């Protein structure tokens, strides 16, 4: 973050993380009993995550030149939330494929963001870079697990919920790192 002293609404980033944790819990809960209604619940949770991410990026667009990433993640979640709502009635395989594509887009955005942060001079801390790296690994494996199903469709679904939970925890850690940077910046002034 270039100017952490002016960042606002950090709770929105944490809310996005909580939504991912709820998404993971719903995936665990409905892994063996998927219905269109359960798919729509996951879609609504993804929409809420998108609103929180987009809101965070939008409110911090003046204070943080890196807010573009939050905006893009928010738009990704909003778009896939709508897709999940419509695809939920098409059956489990279609829904899982779309969930896998969401993970691919998430991993791509995280990879580009992590590369950008790694190349910035004096930008993010090592801890923030590590969080982004772990997010790339987690979302990448989620995409691999969902799209290629190395252990079969049902068995792959059994562990799918773990990955959004990890992504949610990583987002909350990232928000805490941003908050600490903000507090350290205000003490230095």
MIRO-19486 format. One line per 4 residues: number of its first residue (from 1); their letters; for each residue z, y, x of N, C-alpha, C, CB. Coordinates in nm, 4 decimals, m for minus. Last residue first. Glycine has a CB too. Layout:
N
NUM> A> Z/Y/X/Z/Y/X/Z/Y/X/Z/Y/X ~ ...
***
This chain:
189
189> XXXX> 1.2348/0.9905/0.4277/1.2055/1.1321/0.3991/1.3298/1.2082/0.3997/1.1346/1.1508/0.2670 ~ 1.3342/0.7380/0.4526/1.2824/0.8019/0.5731/1.2572/0.9500/0.5512/1.1545/0.7338/0.6182 ~ 1.3919/0.6721/0.1933/1.5043/0.6916/0.2852/1.4577/0.7660/0.4089/1.5677/0.5565/0.3244 ~ 1.1375/0.6362/0.0906/1.2170/0.7474/0.0373/1.3391/0.7736/0.1245/1.2608/0.7181/m0.1071
185> XXXX> 1.0537/0.4100/0.2329/0.9807/0.5357/0.2482/1.0617/0.6541/0.1988/0.8488/0.5292/0.1738 ~ 1.2280/0.2179/0.1353/1.2322/0.2500/0.2782/1.1621/0.3830/0.3044/1.1665/0.1374/0.3616 ~ 1.1442/0.2098/m0.1316/1.2799/0.2550/m0.0992/1.2918/0.2932/0.0471/1.3820/0.1465/m0.1329 ~ 0.8839/0.1091/m0.0951/0.9047/0.2397/m0.1614/1.0419/0.2955/m0.1260/0.8908/0.2264/m0.3159
181> XXXX> 0.9366/m0.1357/0.0161/0.8603/m0.0386/0.0952/0.8784/0.1006/0.0377/0.7105/m0.0759/0.0990 ~ 1.0658/m0.2522/m0.2013/1.1410/m0.2291/m0.0770/1.0703/m0.1275/0.0111/1.1603/m0.3607/0.0000 ~ 0.8507/m0.2633/m0.3814/0.9703/m0.1844/m0.4140/1.0513/m0.1542/m0.2888/1.0579/m0.2587/m0.5164 ~ 0.6831/m0.4405/m0.2485/0.6372/m0.3034/m0.2741/0.7552/m0.2129/m0.3034/0.5374/m0.2999/m0.3911
177> XXXX> 0.8446/m0.6686/m0.2591/0.8065/m0.6132/m0.1290/0.7601/m0.4679/m0.1435/0.6951/m0.6986/m0.0646 ~ 0.8488/m0.7057/m0.5363/0.9745/m0.6764/m0.4662/0.9463/m0.6169/m0.3283/1.0603/m0.8043/m0.4525 ~ 0.5809/m0.7675/m0.5796/0.6377/m0.6474/m0.6418/0.7671/m0.6079/m0.5714/0.6636/m0.6708/m0.7927 ~ 0.5685/m1.0084/m0.4380/0.4871/m0.8947/m0.3954/0.5393/m0.7638/m0.4540/0.3413/m0.9156/m0.4362
173> XXXX> 0.7379/m1.1634/m0.5969/0.7755/m1.1354/m0.4580/0.6973/m1.0148/m0.4065/0.7498/m1.2593/m0.3678 ~ 0.5784/m1.1708/m0.8251/0.7098/m1.1071/m0.8331/0.7609/m1.0738/m0.6930/0.8104/m1.1987/m0.9068 ~ 0.3604/m1.3141/m0.7241/0.3425/m1.1777/m0.7741/0.4749/m1.1027/m0.7820/0.2763/m1.1802/m0.9112 ~ 0.4841/m1.5586/m0.6643/0.4279/m1.4789/m0.5557/0.4030/m1.3339/m0.5991/0.2975/m1.5420/m0.5065
169> XXXX> 0.5457/m1.6439/m0.9229/0.6547/m1.6166/m0.8286/0.6046/m1.5296/m0.7139/0.7141/m1.7485/m0.7737 ~ 0.2832/m1.6794/m1.0189/0.3742/m1.5835/m1.0806/0.4889/m1.5457/m0.9885/0.4290/m1.6395/m1.2094 ~ 0.1923/m1.8864/m0.8532/0.1249/m1.7555/m0.8507/0.2135/m1.6472/m0.9112/m0.0090/m1.7622/m0.9266 ~ 0.3690/m2.0892/m0.9361/0.3751/m2.0403/m0.7981/0.3084/m1.9035/m0.7872/0.3079/m2.1405/m0.7018
165> XXXX> 0.2740/m2.1142/m1.1992/0.4148/m2.0791/m1.1752/0.4308/m2.0234/m1.0340/0.5073/m2.2029/m1.1955 ~ 0.0107/m2.1969/m1.1612/0.0367/m2.0625/m1.2153/0.1827/m2.0187/m1.1975/0.0003/m2.0585/m1.3633 ~ 0.0842/m2.4587/m1.0442/0.0144/m2.3551/m0.9690/0.0276/m2.2152/m1.0292/m0.1300/m2.3905/m0.9585 ~ 0.2094/m2.6289/m1.2303/0.2805/m2.5886/m1.1096/0.2166/m2.4655/m1.0452/0.2840/m2.7039/m1.0099
161> XXXX> 0.0253/m2.7056/m1.4203/0.1204/m2.5996/m1.4523/0.1964/m2.5471/m1.3324/0.2171/m2.6483/m1.5531 ~ m0.1072/m2.9297/m1.3075/m0.1733/m2.7995/m1.3168/m0.0751/m2.6855/m1.3410/m0.2762/m2.8019/m1.4273 ~ m0.0146/m3.1848/m1.3118/0.0398/m3.0958/m1.2080/m0.0168/m2.9546/m1.2157/0.0120/m3.1534/m1.0707 ~ m0.1425/m3.2998/m1.5307/0.0020/m3.3141/m1.5181/0.0633/m3.2215/m1.4153/0.0356/m3.4543/m1.4836
157> XXXX> m0.4122/m3.2735/m1.4932/m0.3452/m3.1815/m1.5849/m0.1938/m3.1860/m1.5692/m0.3830/m3.2139/m1.7285 ~ m0.4596/m3.4892/m1.3288/m0.4754/m3.3549/m1.2733/m0.4052/m3.2528/m1.3620/m0.6248/m3.3193/m1.2581 ~ m0.4225/m3.6948/m1.5149/m0.3275/m3.6814/m1.4035/m0.3377/m3.5439/m1.3385/m0.3522/m3.7908/m1.2985 ~ m0.6447/m3.6434/m1.6840/m0.5082/m3.6356/m1.7365/m0.4068/m3.6201/m1.6242/m0.4757/m3.7600/m1.8193
153> XXXX> m0.8709/m3.6638/m1.4983/m0.8476/m3.5499/m1.5873/m0.7015/m3.5388/m1.6293/m0.9355/m3.5614/m1.7106 ~ m0.8241/m3.7627/m1.1523/m0.8527/m3.7884/m1.2929/m0.8107/m3.6723/m1.3801/m0.7835/m3.9148/m1.3386 ~ m0.7775/m3.6663/m0.9054/m0.6932/m3.7784/m0.9488/m0.7128/m3.8084/m1.0961/m0.5462/m3.7485/m0.9214 ~ m0.9603/m3.4596/m0.8677/m0.9573/m3.5702/m0.7710/m0.8729/m3.6896/m0.8148/m0.9058/m3.5201/m0.6401
149> XXXX> m1.1124/m3.2527/m1.0272/m1.0232/m3.3555/m1.0805/m1.0133/m3.4781/m0.9881/m1.0713/m3.3986/m1.2184 ~ m1.2718/m3.0332/m0.9869/m1.3146/m3.1605/m0.9280/m1.2305/m3.2790/m0.9727/m1.3105/m3.1510/m0.7784 ~ m1.1437/m2.8311/m1.1361/m1.2880/m2.8493/m1.1454/m1.3350/m2.9836/m1.0914/m1.3576/m2.7389/m1.0720 ~ m0.8653/m2.8518/m1.0868/m0.9179/m2.8452/m1.2229/m1.0664/m2.8787/m1.2314/m0.8945/m2.7082/m1.2795
145> XXXX> m0.8372/m2.8646/m0.8071/m0.7750/m2.9668/m0.8913/m0.8360/m2.9688/m1.0313/m0.6243/m2.9429/m0.9005 ~ m0.9723/m2.6313/m0.7261/m1.0160/m2.7640/m0.6810/m0.9644/m2.8727/m0.7738/m0.9685/m2.7907/m0.5377 ~ m0.8100/m2.4368/m0.8489/m0.9521/m2.4490/m0.8843/m1.0053/m2.5855/m0.8453/m1.0351/m2.3389/m0.8163 ~ m0.5697/m2.4887/m0.7126/m0.5749/m2.4991/m0.8585/m0.7196/m2.5171/m0.9039/m0.5123/m2.3737/m0.9250
141> XXXX> m0.6426/m2.4268/m0.4523/m0.6145/m2.5662/m0.4855/m0.6145/m2.5880/m0.6366/m0.4801/m2.6089/m0.4262 ~ m0.6792/m2.1488/m0.4903/m0.7896/m2.2339/m0.4434/m0.7656/m2.3804/m0.4754/m0.8094/m2.2171/m0.2932 ~ m0.4253/m2.0653/m0.5600/m0.5325/m2.0557/m0.6598/m0.6533/m2.1384/m0.6192/m0.5738/m1.9098/m0.6801 ~ m0.2926/m2.1282/m0.3141/m0.2486/m2.1823/m0.4427/m0.3603/m2.1790/m0.5457/m0.1284/m2.1047/m0.4944
137> XXXX> m0.4348/m1.9809/m0.1180/m0.4203/m2.1267/m0.1087/m0.3862/m2.1897/m0.2432/m0.3128/m2.1621/m0.0071 ~ m0.4012/m1.7198/m0.2178/m0.5359/m1.7763/m0.1998/m0.5282/m1.9284/m0.1947/m0.6023/m1.7213/m0.0704 ~ m0.1233/m1.6988/m0.2045/m0.1904/m1.6892/m0.3346/m0.3315/m1.7466/m0.3275/m0.1952/m1.5431/m0.3820 ~ m0.0839/m1.7084/0.0703/m0.0320/m1.8186/m0.0117/m0.0942/m1.8176/m0.1519/0.1215/m1.8098/m0.0221
133> XXXX> m0.2034/m1.4602/0.1324/m0.2574/m1.5853/0.1872/m0.2116/m1.7055/0.1046/m0.2142/m1.6028/0.3341 ~ m0.0277/m1.2846/0.0024/m0.1688/m1.2925/m0.0383/m0.2338/m1.4212/0.0108/m0.2467/m1.1716/0.0148 ~ 0.2050/m1.3371/0.1482/0.2030/m1.3600/0.0028/0.0594/m1.3722/m0.0452/0.2756/m1.2452/m0.0728 ~ 0.1236/m1.2508/0.4030/0.1570/m1.3909/0.3812/0.1538/m1.4257/0.2325/0.2948/m1.4223/0.4399
129> XXXX> 0.0977/m0.9784/0.3572/m0.0212/m1.0555/0.3959/0.0027/m1.2047/0.3725/m0.0575/m1.0294/0.5446 ~ 0.3660/m0.9198/0.3071/0.2663/m0.8995/0.2008/0.1394/m0.9774/0.2309/0.2337/m0.7496/0.1844 ~ 0.4746/m0.9802/0.5614/0.5196/m1.0538/0.4426/0.4197/m1.0398/0.3285/0.6579/m1.0040/0.3976 ~ 0.3550/m0.7913/0.7254/0.3237/m0.9321/0.7459/0.3618/m1.0141/0.6231/0.3959/m0.9857/0.8700
125> XXXX> 0.2517/m0.5099/0.5201/0.3421/m0.5801/0.6106/0.2975/m0.7252/0.6268/0.4875/m0.5735/0.5585 ~ m0.0550/m0.3226/0.5084/0.0474/m0.4076/0.4504/0.1329/m0.4737/0.5584/m0.0165/m0.5135/0.3621 ~ m0.1545/m0.1051/0.7393/m0.1484/m0.1210/0.5946/m0.0292/m0.2030/0.5512/m0.2746/m0.1846/0.5440 ~ m0.2275/m0.0527/0.9988/m0.0995/m0.0023/0.9518/m0.0797/m0.0171/0.8023/m0.0855/0.1405/0.9891
121> XXXX> m0.5545/m0.0926/0.9120/m0.4675/m0.0544/1.0221/m0.3402/0.0059/0.9649/m0.5384/0.0455/1.1178 ~ m0.6798/m0.3764/0.7429/m0.6296/m0.2386/0.7377/m0.5403/m0.2104/0.8570/m0.5527/m0.2134/0.6068 ~ m0.7327/m0.6427/0.7563/m0.8126/m0.5557/0.8413/m0.7645/m0.4107/0.8411/m0.9558/m0.5609/0.7977 ~ m0.5636/m0.7522/0.5704/m0.5501/m0.7962/0.7090/m0.6244/m0.7030/0.8043/m0.6018/m0.9390/0.7246
117> XXXX> m0.6573/m0.6378/0.3348/m0.5246/m0.6004/0.3848/m0.5067/m0.6386/0.5304/m0.4161/m0.6659/0.3011 ~ m0.9083/m0.7698/0.3179/m0.9009/m0.6243/0.3238/m0.7666/m0.5792/0.3823/m0.9212/m0.5639/0.1837 ~ m0.8216/m1.0318/0.2918/m0.9027/m0.9940/0.4068/m0.8990/m0.8421/0.4262/m1.0483/m1.0431/0.3891 ~ m0.6878/m1.0142/0.0477/m0.6128/m1.0525/0.1677/m0.6897/m1.0130/0.2937/m0.5843/m1.2044/0.1679
113> XXXX> m0.9051/m0.9477/m0.1200/m0.7927/m0.8556/m0.1058/m0.7129/m0.8867/0.0208/m0.7015/m0.8629/m0.2294 ~ m1.0582/m1.1785/m0.0935/m1.1140/m1.0500/m0.0515/m1.0022/m0.9488/m0.0306/m1.2154/m0.9976/m0.1555 ~ m0.8732/m1.3654/m0.1965/m0.9269/m1.3807/m0.0609/m0.9827/m1.2484/m0.0095/m1.0364/m1.4889/m0.0580 ~ m0.8284/m1.2727/m0.4568/m0.7172/m1.2764/m0.3615/m0.7683/m1.2860/m0.2186/m0.6240/m1.3942/m0.3920
109> XXXX> m1.0849/m1.3084/m0.5665/m1.0260/m1.1747/m0.5594/m0.9113/m1.1694/m0.4587/m0.9762/m1.1314/m0.6974 ~ m1.1025/m1.5918/m0.5375/m1.1987/m1.5021/m0.4726/m1.1410/m1.3618/m0.4581/m1.3298/m1.4970/m0.5523 ~ m0.8911/m1.6805/m0.6968/m0.8910/m1.7100/m0.5527/m0.9871/m1.6174/m0.4781/m0.9295/m1.8576/m0.5277 ~ m0.9828/m1.5877/m0.9459/m0.8545/m1.5404/m0.8928/m0.8514/m1.5620/m0.7412/m0.7348/m1.6142/m0.9616
105> XXXX> m1.2179/m1.7360/m0.9710/m1.2252/m1.5901/m0.9649/m1.0968/m1.5317/m0.9068/m1.2515/m1.5318/m1.1045 ~ m1.1000/m1.9939/m0.9772/m1.1994/m1.9595/m0.8748/m1.2081/m1.8079/m0.8593/m1.3385/m2.0181/m0.9112 ~ m0.9393/m1.9772/m1.2056/m0.8753/m1.9963/m1.0750/m0.9715/m1.9622/m0.9610/m0.8255/m2.1413/m1.0605 ~ m1.1392/m1.9565/m1.3991/m1.0427/m1.8479/m1.3834/m0.9772/m1.8566/m1.2456/m0.9352/m1.8531/m1.4954
101> XXXX> m1.2515/m2.2081/m1.3639/m1.3303/m2.0906/m1.3259/m1.2413/m1.9665/m1.3133/m1.4420/m2.0654/m1.4291 ~ m1.0401/m2.3625/m1.4683/m1.0806/m2.3779/m1.3282/m1.1621/m2.2591/m1.2795/m1.1610/m2.5058/m1.3103 ~ m1.0510/m2.2800/m1.7308/m0.9293/m2.2529/m1.6546/m0.9580/m2.2647/m1.5045/m0.8157/m2.3504/m1.6962 ~ m1.2996/m2.3877/m1.7941/m1.2826/m2.2422/m1.7939/m1.1564/m2.2009/m1.7182/m1.2770/m2.1894/m1.9376
97> XXXX> m1.2333/m2.6614/m1.7747/m1.3372/m2.6041/m1.6890/m1.3232/m2.4525/m1.6808/m1.4767/m2.6416/m1.7411 ~ m1.0434/m2.6786/m1.9768/m1.0015/m2.7009/m1.8382/m1.1055/m2.6455/m1.7414/m0.9789/m2.8512/m1.8119 ~ m1.2096/m2.6355/m2.1995/m1.0985/m2.5446/m2.1716/m1.0549/m2.5564/m2.0259/m0.9797/m2.5737/m2.2654 ~ m1.3823/m2.8532/m2.1836/m1.4357/m2.7174/m2.1741/m1.3259/m2.6179/m2.1386/m1.5028/m2.6769/m2.3058
93> XXXX> m1.1947/m3.0647/m2.2183/m1.2747/m3.0540/m2.0972/m1.3300/m2.9135/m2.0791/m1.3883/m3.1546/m2.1002 ~ m1.0785/m3.0169/m2.4782/m0.9988/m3.0115/m2.3558/m1.0844/m2.9903/m2.2317/m0.9185/m3.1385/m2.3408 ~ m1.2629/m2.8116/m2.7134/m1.2136/m2.9358/m2.6548/m1.1487/m2.9152/m2.5197/m1.3254/m3.0341/m2.6417 ~ m1.3240/m2.5792/m2.8387/m1.4353/m2.6620/m2.7902/m1.3916/m2.7921/m2.7262/m1.5163/m2.5849/m2.6917
89> XXXX> m1.1155/m2.4122/m2.8974/m1.1629/m2.5005/m3.0035/m1.2733/m2.5946/m2.9600/m1.2106/m2.4196/m3.1181 ~ m1.0899/m2.2637/m2.6634/m0.9825/m2.3568/m2.7009/m1.0277/m2.4549/m2.8084/m0.8602/m2.2795/m2.7500 ~ m1.2790/m2.0725/m2.6282/m1.3111/m2.2061/m2.5781/m1.2066/m2.3094/m2.6211/m1.3221/m2.2036/m2.4258 ~ m1.1588/m1.8384/m2.7304/m1.2780/m1.8938/m2.7946/m1.3063/m2.0381/m2.7535/m1.3977/m1.8083/m2.7620
85> XXXX> m0.9379/m1.7996/m2.5631/m0.9208/m1.7970/m2.7085/m1.0391/m1.8637/m2.7787/m0.9046/m1.6522/m2.7581 ~ m1.0568/m1.8004/m2.3105/m0.9664/m1.9094/m2.3481/m0.9468/m1.9151/m2.4990/m0.8310/m1.8930/m2.2783 ~ m1.1953/m1.5541/m2.3229/m1.2694/m1.6813/m2.3110/m1.1820/m1.7981/m2.3543/m1.3186/m1.7029/m2.1657 ~ m0.9767/m1.3798/m2.3272/m1.0676/m1.3849/m2.4419/m1.1465/m1.5150/m2.4406/m1.1636/m1.2640/m2.4411
81> XXXX> m0.8792/m1.4405/m2.0719/m0.7942/m1.4578/m2.1893/m0.8770/m1.4671/m2.3156/m0.6947/m1.3433/m2.2008 ~ m1.0903/m1.3624/m1.9105/m1.0661/m1.5054/m1.9279/m0.9694/m1.5332/m2.0421/m1.0123/m1.5653/m1.7993 ~ m1.0652/m1.0808/m1.9406/m1.1898/m1.1501/m1.9751/m1.1652/m1.2986/m1.9996/m1.2939/m1.1320/m1.8637 ~ m0.8013/m1.0361/m1.8480/m0.8417/m0.9976/m1.9838/m0.9661/m1.0748/m2.0277/m0.8683/m0.8459/m1.9911
77> XXXX> m0.8187/m1.1311/m1.5845/m0.7287/m1.1964/m1.6803/m0.7649/m1.1613/m1.8245/m0.5834/m1.1566/m1.6521 ~ m1.0076/m0.9473/m1.4838/m1.0323/m1.0912/m1.4778/m0.9459/m1.1648/m1.5802/m1.0046/m1.1449/m1.3359 ~ m0.8697/m0.7066/m1.5191/m0.9942/m0.7309/m1.5927/m1.0298/m0.8791/m1.5952/m1.1090/m0.6511/m1.5306 ~ m0.6591/m0.7539/m1.3369/m0.6320/m0.7311/m1.4784/m0.7550/m0.7570/m1.5636/m0.5828/m0.5892/m1.5004
73> XXXX> m0.8001/m0.7700/m1.0981/m0.7239/m0.8872/m1.1450/m0.6930/m0.8743/m1.2940/m0.5921/m0.9030/m1.0642 ~ m0.9005/m0.5053/m1.0936/m0.9926/m0.6195/m1.0993/m0.9225/m0.7468/m1.1467/m1.0555/m0.6433/m0.9618 ~ m0.6605/m0.3563/m1.0806/m0.7546/m0.3362/m1.1905/m0.8479/m0.4554/m1.2059/m0.8358/m0.2089/m1.1683 ~ m0.5595/m0.4501/m0.8397/m0.4845/m0.4747/m0.9634/m0.5736/m0.4569/m1.0848/m0.3633/m0.3811/m0.9729
69> XXXX> m0.7598/m0.3502/m0.6723/m0.7363/m0.4948/m0.6807/m0.6586/m0.5301/m0.8062/m0.6611/m0.5446/m0.5570 ~ m0.7392/m0.0748/m0.6943/m0.8617/m0.1404/m0.7408/m0.8383/m0.2901/m0.7594/m0.9773/m0.1163/m0.6414 ~ m0.5230/0.0141/m0.5595/m0.5023/m0.0217/m0.7000/m0.6257/m0.0876/m0.7605/m0.4653/0.1020/m0.7808 ~ m0.5372/0.1072/m0.3046/m0.5586/m0.0368/m0.3238/m0.5410/m0.0798/m0.4684/m0.4637/m0.1153/m0.2363
65> XXXX> m0.4581/0.3656/m0.3032/m0.6020/0.3415/m0.2933/m0.6358/0.1939/m0.3118/m0.6543/0.3903/m0.1586 ~ m0.2187/0.4894/m0.5068/m0.2480/0.3749/m0.4211/m0.3978/0.3495/m0.4196/m0.1719/0.2490/m0.4688 ~ m0.1939/0.7069/m0.6744/m0.0949/0.6904/m0.5675/m0.1336/0.5835/m0.4670/0.0392/0.6568/m0.6264 ~ m0.3979/0.6821/m0.8620/m0.3913/0.8027/m0.7793/m0.3010/0.7824/m0.6579/m0.3412/0.9211/m0.8621
61> XXXX> m0.3505/0.4345/m0.9826/m0.4804/0.4587/m0.9206/m0.4808/0.5834/m0.8325/m0.5866/0.4715/m1.0273 ~ m0.1327/0.3450/m1.1225/m0.1143/0.3724/m0.9795/m0.2449/0.4073/m0.9090/m0.0511/0.2527/m0.9118 ~ m0.2139/0.2913/m1.3783/m0.1112/0.3943/m1.3601/m0.0909/0.4309/m1.2135/0.0201/0.3476/m1.4193 ~ m0.4026/0.0856/m1.3276/m0.4452/0.2132/m1.3850/m0.3427/0.3224/m1.3604/m0.4700/0.1984/m1.5343
57> XXXX> m0.2494/m0.1278/m1.2275/m0.3548/m0.0679/m1.1463/m0.3951/0.0699/m1.1956/m0.4753/m0.1578/m1.1440 ~ m0.0833/m0.1718/m1.4510/m0.0261/m0.1394/m1.3204/m0.1302/m0.0708/m1.2324/0.0272/m0.2666/m1.2513 ~ m0.2742/m0.2357/m1.6485/m0.1861/m0.1198/m1.6646/m0.1251/m0.0762/m1.5325/m0.0759/m0.1509/m1.7639 ~ m0.3792/m0.4709/m1.5436/m0.4661/m0.3542/m1.5577/m0.3832/m0.2269/m1.5716/m0.5593/m0.3706/m1.6790
53> XXXX> m0.1483/m0.6340/m1.5586/m0.2148/m0.6077/m1.4308/m0.3033/m0.4846/m1.4354/m0.2971/m0.7271/m1.3898 ~ m0.0964/m0.6282/m1.8375/0.0048/m0.5826/m1.7413/m0.0597/m0.5484/m1.6070/0.1137/m0.6905/m1.7221 ~ m0.3341/m0.7350/m1.9398/m0.2904/m0.6011/m1.9804/m0.1894/m0.5442/m1.8806/m0.2288/m0.6051/m2.1217 ~ m0.3275/m0.9898/m1.8185/m0.4341/m0.8950/m1.7886/m0.3974/m0.7522/m1.8247/m0.5594/m0.9343/m1.8610
49> XXXX> m0.1059/m1.1016/m1.9413/m0.1061/m1.0843/m1.7953/m0.2118/m0.9832/m1.7546/m0.1310/m1.2189/m1.7240 ~ m0.2048/m1.1064/m2.2030/m0.0880/m1.0233/m2.1716/m0.0768/m0.9978/m2.0210/0.0406/m1.0905/m2.2232 ~ m0.4128/m1.2938/m2.1680/m0.4429/m1.1570/m2.2103/m0.3272/m1.0622/m2.1772/m0.4726/m1.1534/m2.3611 ~ m0.2580/m1.5182/m2.1071/m0.3494/m1.4645/m2.0058/m0.3903/m1.3211/m2.0401/m0.4746/m1.5539/m1.9932
45> XXXX> m0.1316/m1.5547/m2.3520/m0.0497/m1.5275/m2.2332/m0.1359/m1.4666/m2.1230/0.0187/m1.6573/m2.1827 ~ m0.3577/m1.6116/m2.5066/m0.2774/m1.4921/m2.5362/m0.1905/m1.4550/m2.4159/m0.1885/m1.5155/m2.6612 ~ m0.4389/m1.8558/m2.3884/m0.5269/m1.7400/m2.3891/m0.4515/m1.6104/m2.4133/m0.6336/m1.7571/m2.4938 ~ m0.2227/m2.0171/m2.4497/m0.2501/m1.9893/m2.3084/m0.3425/m1.8679/m2.2971/m0.3138/m2.1135/m2.2387
41> XXXX> m0.2638/m2.0203/m2.7260/m0.1381/m1.9670/m2.6716/m0.1573/m1.9302/m2.5244/m0.0223/m2.0706/m2.6874 ~ m0.5068/m2.1518/m2.7376/m0.5016/m2.0104/m2.7770/m0.3718/m1.9445/m2.7290/m0.5142/m1.9969/m2.9303 ~ m0.4286/m2.4061/m2.6625/m0.5241/m2.3329/m2.5800/m0.5231/m2.1842/m2.6112/m0.6636/m2.3887/m2.5995 ~ m0.2695/m2.4688/m2.8797/m0.2062/m2.4557/m2.7485/m0.2988/m2.3827/m2.6512/m0.1685/m2.5946/m2.6926
37> XXXX> m0.4698/m2.4773/m3.0794/m0.3599/m2.3797/m3.0882/m0.2913/m2.3611/m2.9531/m0.2567/m2.4243/m3.1934 ~ m0.6304/m2.6937/m3.0024/m0.6848/m2.5576/m2.9987/m0.5754/m2.4506/m3.0055/m0.7825/m2.5379/m3.1136 ~ m0.4155/m2.8978/m2.7927/m0.4781/m2.8677/m2.9213/m0.5418/m2.7295/m2.9094/m0.3736/m2.8733/m3.0399 ~ m0.2900/m3.1442/m2.5750/m0.3693/m3.0223/m2.5916/m0.4291/m3.0150/m2.7312/m0.4806/m3.0156/m2.4864
33> XXXX> m0.0849/m3.3083/m2.4684/m0.0999/m3.2892/m2.6124/m0.1789/m3.1629/m2.6424/0.0369/m3.2831/m2.6801 ~ m0.0455/m3.3169/m2.2004/m0.0864/m3.4424/m2.2652/m0.1100/m3.4280/m2.4143/0.0177/m3.5482/m2.2421 ~ 0.0126/m3.0467/m2.1419/m0.0773/m3.1254/m2.0566/m0.1286/m3.2505/m2.1262/m0.0064/m3.1645/m1.9285 ~ 0.1809/m2.8636/m2.2631/0.0665/m2.9138/m2.3403/m0.0284/m3.0010/m2.2591/m0.0101/m2.7983/m2.3975
29> XXXX> 0.3759/m2.8100/m2.0673/0.4148/m2.8519/m2.2014/0.3005/m2.9194/m2.2757/0.4640/m2.7331/m2.2805 ~ 0.2261/m2.7193/m1.8486/0.3102/m2.8395/m1.8377/0.3393/m2.8973/m1.9762/0.4429/m2.8067/m1.7645 ~ 0.1141/m2.4925/m1.9684/0.0262/m2.5992/m1.9186/0.1035/m2.7297/m1.8991/m0.0397/m2.5568/m1.7861 ~ 0.3448/m2.3454/m2.0191/0.2642/m2.3923/m2.1325/0.1696/m2.5039/m2.0888/0.1838/m2.2756/m2.1940
25> XXXX> 0.4230/m2.2934/m1.7544/0.5103/m2.3707/m1.8429/0.4345/m2.4266/m1.9621/0.6256/m2.2847/m1.8913 ~ 0.2042/m2.1359/m1.6744/0.2303/m2.2640/m1.6094/0.3199/m2.3532/m1.6938/0.2935/m2.2418/m1.4735 ~ 0.2466/m1.9174/m1.8461/0.1219/m1.9935/m1.8533/0.1404/m2.1317/m1.7908/0.0075/m1.9173/m1.7826 ~ 0.4919/m1.8263/m1.7500/0.4826/m1.8787/m1.8868/0.3558/m1.9620/m1.9056/0.4852/m1.7634/m1.9885
21> XXXX> 0.4014/m1.7422/m1.4992/0.5042/m1.8467/m1.5067/0.5031/m1.9099/m1.6462/0.6454/m1.7882/m1.4740 ~ 0.2283/m1.5409/m1.5804/0.1746/m1.6581/m1.5103/0.2743/m1.7741/m1.5131/0.1394/m1.6221/m1.3646 ~ 0.4162/m1.3655/m1.6911/0.3127/m1.4246/m1.7774/0.2510/m1.5473/m1.7112/0.2027/m1.3209/m1.8095 ~ 0.5537/m1.2942/m1.4613/0.6247/m1.3702/m1.5652/0.5238/m1.4359/m1.6600/0.7219/m1.2776/m1.6448
17> XXXX> 0.3507/m1.1458/m1.3350/0.4037/m1.2675/m1.2739/0.4753/m1.3557/m1.3744/0.4977/m1.2325/m1.1613 ~ 0.3293/m0.9343/m1.5152/0.2130/m1.0208/m1.4919/0.2575/m1.1529/m1.4292/0.1092/m0.9499/m1.4006 ~ 0.5825/m0.8279/m1.4752/0.5476/m0.8832/m1.6065/0.4267/m0.9752/m1.5952/0.5192/m0.7701/m1.7074 ~ 0.5565/m0.7315/m1.2150/0.6505/m0.8407/m1.2417/0.6204/m0.9076/m1.3757/0.7950/m0.7886/m1.2403
13> XXXX> 0.3759/m0.5298/m1.2706/0.3361/m0.6369/m1.1792/0.4275/m0.7575/m1.1974/0.3396/m0.5881/m1.0324 ~ 0.5365/m0.3749/m1.4372/0.4125/m0.4324/m1.4904/0.3622/m0.5462/m1.4017/0.3044/m0.3238/m1.5032 ~ 0.7391/m0.2813/m1.2807/0.7738/m0.3840/m1.3784/0.6476/m0.4482/m1.4365/0.8601/m0.3240/m1.4911 ~ 0.6379/m0.0693/m1.1451/0.6395/m0.1985/m1.0774/0.6733/m0.3134/m1.1712/0.7380/m0.1956/m0.9639
9> XXXX> 0.5787/0.2003/m1.2195/0.5662/0.0883/m1.3135/0.5541/m0.0479/m1.2440/0.4458/0.1099/m1.4025 ~ 0.4363/0.3544/m0.9269/0.5135/0.3553/m1.0511/0.4909/0.2250/m1.1265/0.4750/0.4765/m1.1393 ~ 0.4352/0.4920/m0.5995/0.4012/0.3829/m0.6906/0.4941/0.3838/m0.8112/0.4087/0.2472/m0.6182 ~ 0.4946/0.6790/m0.4081/0.4544/0.7275/m0.5386/0.4193/0.6166/m0.6379/0.3383/0.8184/m0.5232
5> XXXX> 0.5551/0.5504/m0.1732/0.6555/0.6400/m0.2280/0.6220/0.6823/m0.3710/0.6695/0.7623/m0.1395 ~ 0.3397/0.4038/m0.0762/0.4329/0.3359/m0.1646/0.5377/0.4277/m0.2261/0.5007/0.2271/m0.0902 ~ 0.0505/0.4476/0.0020/0.1479/0.5503/m0.0313/0.2532/0.4927/m0.1255/0.0786/0.6728/m0.0951 ~ m0.0906/0.2137/0.0651/m0.1026/0.3307/0.1494/0.0059/0.4339/0.1240/m0.2360/0.3930/0.1299
1> X> 0.0000/m0.1159/0.0833/0.0000/0.0000/0.0000/0.0000/0.1239/0.0890/0.1203/m0.0011/m0.0954
***
